[in-house]
């Protein structure tokens, strides 16, 4: 593998990222995260362009905001249908990804240098960058772990 100073984002990104949509429910998003073993996803509009980003942290934070009495296991119980709709702090169907996704997204182009994006991620204290094309359609995603794999120990 080339040195980190010459690598581009295209060299390290995960191509064709799993994307969420603003209308997805918490349950749908949590299921995707669990099944695909991911912790975040770009959010795309009906035309496939990037409109936000959502992470597992956002998901837990949103559920925790709804009720001070929510146990940390709430989302897992929700996914397993262990909590009837009548006992949910906020009806799950009323909350969508569009309610809590981050609309301000740090992005990268496939030709950006890995070192530059690593610096941008550190500066903004983020764990993932969405790689987009000229029409703001997601091409890939780069996480902090992806970057750690290319820098020498």
RAFENJO-V426546 format. One record per residue. RES is the residue in three letters. PSI is psi in radians with two decimals (NA if undefined). Layout:
BEGIN
res=RES psi=PSI
res=RES psi=PSI
END
This chain:
BEGIN
res=UNK psi=2.42
res=UNK psi=2.88
res=UNK psi=2.58
res=UNK psi=-0.48
res=UNK psi=-0.33
res=UNK psi=-0.16
res=UNK psi=2.55
res=UNK psi=2.90
res=UNK psi=-0.62
res=UNK psi=-0.49
res=UNK psi=-0.42
res=UNK psi=-0.19
res=UNK psi=2.69
res=UNK psi=2.07
res=UNK psi=2.74
res=UNK psi=1.12
res=UNK psi=2.64
res=UNK psi=2.21
res=UNK psi=2.59
res=UNK psi=2.94
res=UNK psi=2.68
res=UNK psi=-0.48
res=UNK psi=-0.07
res=UNK psi=2.58
res=UNK psi=2.92
res=UNK psi=-0.76
res=UNK psi=-0.79
res=UNK psi=-0.77
res=UNK psi=-0.81
res=UNK psi=-0.65
res=UNK psi=-0.78
res=UNK psi=-0.81
res=UNK psi=-0.78
res=UNK psi=-0.83
res=UNK psi=-0.66
res=UNK psi=-0.09
res=UNK psi=0.89
res=UNK psi=2.84
res=UNK psi=0.07
res=UNK psi=2.84
res=UNK psi=2.57
res=UNK psi=2.65
res=UNK psi=2.21
res=UNK psi=2.58
res=UNK psi=-3.09
res=UNK psi=-0.51
res=UNK psi=0.07
res=UNK psi=0.07
res=UNK psi=2.65
res=UNK psi=2.22
res=UNK psi=-0.15
res=UNK psi=-3.03
res=UNK psi=2.59
res=UNK psi=2.52
res=UNK psi=2.93
res=UNK psi=-0.64
res=UNK psi=-0.77
res=UNK psi=-0.73
res=UNK psi=-0.86
res=UNK psi=-0.69
res=UNK psi=-0.76
res=UNK psi=-0.78
res=UNK psi=-0.71
res=UNK psi=-0.52
res=UNK psi=-0.47
res=UNK psi=-0.48
res=UNK psi=2.32
res=UNK psi=-0.31
res=UNK psi=0.11
res=UNK psi=2.19
res=UNK psi=2.68
res=UNK psi=-0.44
res=UNK psi=0.03
res=UNK psi=-0.85
res=UNK psi=-0.66
res=UNK psi=-0.72
res=UNK psi=-0.69
res=UNK psi=-0.78
res=UNK psi=-0.58
res=UNK psi=0.20
res=UNK psi=0.47
res=UNK psi=-0.22
res=UNK psi=1.99
res=UNK psi=2.65
res=UNK psi=-0.63
res=UNK psi=-0.37
res=UNK psi=-0.01
res=UNK psi=2.42
res=UNK psi=-0.72
res=UNK psi=2.28
res=UNK psi=2.15
res=UNK psi=-0.59
res=UNK psi=-0.28
res=UNK psi=-0.30
res=UNK psi=2.23
res=UNK psi=2.90
res=UNK psi=-0.63
res=UNK psi=-0.36
res=UNK psi=-0.43
res=UNK psi=0.08
res=UNK psi=2.72
res=UNK psi=2.12
res=UNK psi=-0.38
res=UNK psi=1.93
res=UNK psi=2.28
res=UNK psi=2.17
res=UNK psi=2.96
res=UNK psi=2.78
res=UNK psi=2.67
res=UNK psi=-0.43
res=UNK psi=-0.10
res=UNK psi=2.58
res=UNK psi=2.44
res=UNK psi=-0.76
res=UNK psi=-0.67
res=UNK psi=-0.72
res=UNK psi=-0.64
res=UNK psi=-0.74
res=UNK psi=-0.75
res=UNK psi=-0.72
res=UNK psi=-0.72
res=UNK psi=-0.74
res=UNK psi=-0.75
res=UNK psi=-0.05
res=UNK psi=0.91
res=UNK psi=2.81
res=UNK psi=-0.11
res=UNK psi=2.60
res=UNK psi=2.35
res=UNK psi=2.27
res=UNK psi=2.16
res=UNK psi=2.81
res=UNK psi=-3.01
res=UNK psi=-0.32
res=UNK psi=0.24
res=UNK psi=0.53
res=UNK psi=2.30
res=UNK psi=2.24
res=UNK psi=-0.48
res=UNK psi=-3.08
res=UNK psi=2.51
res=UNK psi=2.25
res=UNK psi=2.92
res=UNK psi=-0.64
res=UNK psi=-0.65
res=UNK psi=-0.73
res=UNK psi=-0.65
res=UNK psi=-0.51
res=UNK psi=-0.39
res=UNK psi=-0.26
res=UNK psi=2.38
res=UNK psi=2.61
res=UNK psi=NA
END
